Amino acid sequence: MKKLLNILVGCMLTASLSSCLYHGLDDLENSSDKKMTSVEYSYRFLYNDTIKKGTVNEEIQEGRVCEVIFQKNIENIEENGIKGFKTTLTHNINSIQKAGPSGSVTKEMLYETFKERIAQDGLNKLWVYVSISDAATLSPLDGAPKLGTPGDFSEDRFYRVTAADGSSQDYVLKTVKGF
């Protein structure tokens, strides 16, 4: 009887945990959607900070991440049949996203560090993210950097969005330094 009960409980658990998808969603396996709908840019660098400076609980935190979210002016473009975005990037002190708890490093200090670094790096170490259609994939073309990692966007970069049905559309990202 105990063995039968264990089997019954096991079957019930298996049935209840066998699917992680929501019911009633559209089936996208044959979708022809291959759109790129938005583009986001940021820049990141590491810094060290002192928490509770001058107290017995003083702590030095190394390798904290400062992310800079660029302000942008985006234009939809199409050149030679290739759709895309021309994005002019700018920044100000409000672009700084300080990580973690407040320490002795101020937002103003991070902004000064960022201005020095971006003057040197230009568009060479940008983190870029795009939104594409559900069930589609994205592939870099012609040596374009993989999105979601730091890359060089100092020249036009091309990407292919492939729909679930195998059809594709190429896109260009033109990044303009507005600073």
N, C-alpha and C positions, 0 to 999 in steps of 0.2 A: 504494500500500500504506500509506504514511504517513497519507494522508487517511482511509482506511478505519479505521486504528487510532485516530485522533483521534475519529472519529465513535463508534466502539465504546466508548472510554473516556468520552466525553461522555454517552452513553446510560446507562452504568453509574453514573456520578456522579449523574445526574438521578434515576434510579430509587432510588438509595440515600438521597438527600436530599429526596425528594418528600414525606415525611410526618414530622410532628413528634409525632404522637399515639402513645400506647402502644396495643398490640394487646390485645384482650380486655376493654376497658372497656365498661361499660353505655352504651347509647345513651340520652342524656338529652333528645333534642330534643322529646319529648312528655311530659316529666316534669311532674307536677302539684305537686311539692314547692315550698312557698313559706313556709318557716319562717325566723324570726329566732331564733337560738339563744343569742346572748350579746351583751354590750355592754361596751365598755372606755372609760375616760375618762382623759385626761391634760391637762396644762397645760404650755405651753412659753414660755420667755422667753430673750432673748439677754443675754449678759454678756461682759465683757472679762476676760482673764486674762493673767498674766505667767508665762512658762515660764522656768525656770532664773534666777529673780530674783537680782540682785546678782552675776551672773557675766558673763564676757565674751560668753557665748552667750545672754544674756538676750533673750527674744523676747516681744513683746506680741501676743497673739492676740485680735482683735476679732470680735465676733459669734458667739461660741460658743453652742451651744444647751444649755440646761438643760431637761430634761424631768422633769415631776413626774407619777408614776404614782399615781393616787389609790387608797387602800384603799376597798373598797366593800362594802355590804350590798345584795344584789339580791333582790327579791321578784318572782315572776311574778304579773302582775295581769291582770284582764279587766274592762273597764268598757264597758257598752253594746255588747257584742259585739266590742269591740276588745281584742285581746291586747296584752301589752307587758311592760315592766319598770319597776319603781319602784326606783331606785338611790339609796341614801344614801351620799354621798361624805365621806370623812375623809382625813386625812393626818398624817404624822409625818416626822421627819428621814429615815427610810428610804425615803420616797417620792421623794426627790431622786435623779435619775439624771444625774450629772455627765458631760459630754461630754469626750472626748479625754484627753490625758495630764495628769498632775497638774501643777498650777501653784500659784500663790500663793493662789488662791481656794479656800477649803475648802467642804466639804459644809455645814457649819454656817452659813457666810456665805451660801451660796445659799439655804438654808432660811429664813433671816431675810429675805432679799430676796423670796423667794416669798410668805411670810406677808404682807408689806406689799402685794405686788401682788394677791394673791388677795382680800385684804380690800377692795381697791378694785374689782377686776374681778368678784368673785363668780362667778356661773356664766355670765358673758358671753363668755368667750374659751376655751371648752373644745374640745379635740380629741376627737371621739367616733368610735368604730369599732364595727361590729356584724358578726356572722357570719350569713350567710344560706345557704340551700340551694344546692347546685351547680346551675348553669345558670339560676339566678334572677337578677333585677335588682332594684335598690332605687331608689325615687324619693321625694324629700321632698314632703310635702303641706302646704298651708296656710302657706307661708312658712317652713317648717322649714329650717334650714341644711343645706347639702350636707355629708355625713359625710366625715371625713378632712381637713377644713379647720377653722380655729377658728370656733366659732359660739356663739350665745346659747342656752343651755339653762335659762334662768331661768323658763321656762314649759313646759308639756307640749308635746312635739314629735311630730308624726305622720309616719309613713313607710309606703309601700306596697311590699310584696315581690310581684313578679310572676313566676310560674313560667314555664318554657319553653313550656307549653301555652297560655299567655295568661291563666290564672286568677290571681287576686290575693288577698292578705290584708293588711289594714291593721294597723299596730302603733303603740303609743304609747310614748314614752320619757319617764318622769317622773323628774326629777333633783332630789334633795333635798340641800341644803347642810347637812352634819352638822358644820360647823366654824364 
